[in-house]
């Protein structure tokens, strides 16, 4: 009887583990919501991904994108900062952070980020530099 109880508990516990979504699953859920322009739902899904994997640079980045789309540049910039901290060559994060800085009134710092994104090969950065960084 004791063995049966242990087996049942093990099955129950393993079922709970499989039922829990992974960080990737929440990330992809967030992407679906981002694509649908449901930014609050996307942010919520990315929050869950980050909670499960705080080193998920891709989740920090896309949460920043959702906040950017809500014109919450200050908070988006913080998410891009974390993305860059986790992955110092994440060109798209430099691009997003650069635009946030520009839209928040710090053109010089924003242009530095855009130029870094361009050096890392992110092609849209060149257009943004031409538009925002005339010197």
VENMO-V277455 format. One record per pair of residues at least 12 apart in sequence whose C-alpha atoms are under 7 Angstrom apart, sorted by the first residue. I is the first residue (numbers start at 1). J is the second residue. D is the distance in whole Angstrom. If there is no record, write none. Layout:
<<I & J & D> <I & J & D>>
//
This chain:
<<23 & 49 & 4> <23 & 50 & 7> <23 & 52 & 5> <23 & 53 & 6> <24 & 49 & 7> <26 & 45 & 5> <26 & 46 & 6> <26 & 48 & 6> <26 & 49 & 5> <27 & 45 & 6> <27 & 46 & 6> <27 & 49 & 6> <27 & 59 & 6> <29 & 45 & 6> <30 & 42 & 4> <30 & 43 & 7> <30 & 45 & 5> <30 & 46 & 6> <34 & 66 & 6> <39 & 66 & 5> <42 & 66 & 7> <43 & 63 & 5> <43 & 66 & 6> <46 & 59 & 6> <46 & 63 & 6> <55 & 86 & 7> <57 & 83 & 5> <57 & 86 & 6> <57 & 87 & 7> <60 & 79 & 5> <60 & 80 & 7> <60 & 82 & 7> <60 & 83 & 6> <61 & 79 & 6> <61 & 80 & 6> <61 & 83 & 6> <61 & 93 & 6> <63 & 79 & 7> <64 & 76 & 4> <64 & 77 & 7> <64 & 79 & 5> <64 & 80 & 6> <73 & 100 & 5> <77 & 97 & 5> <77 & 100 & 6> <80 & 93 & 5> <80 & 96 & 7> <80 & 97 & 6> <91 & 117 & 4> <91 & 120 & 6> <91 & 122 & 6> <92 & 117 & 6> <92 & 122 & 7> <94 & 113 & 5> <94 & 114 & 6> <94 & 116 & 7> <94 & 117 & 5> <95 & 113 & 6> <95 & 114 & 5> <95 & 117 & 5> <95 & 125 & 6> <97 & 113 & 7> <98 & 110 & 4> <98 & 111 & 6> <98 & 113 & 5> <98 & 114 & 5> <111 & 129 & 7> <111 & 133 & 6> <114 & 129 & 6>>
//
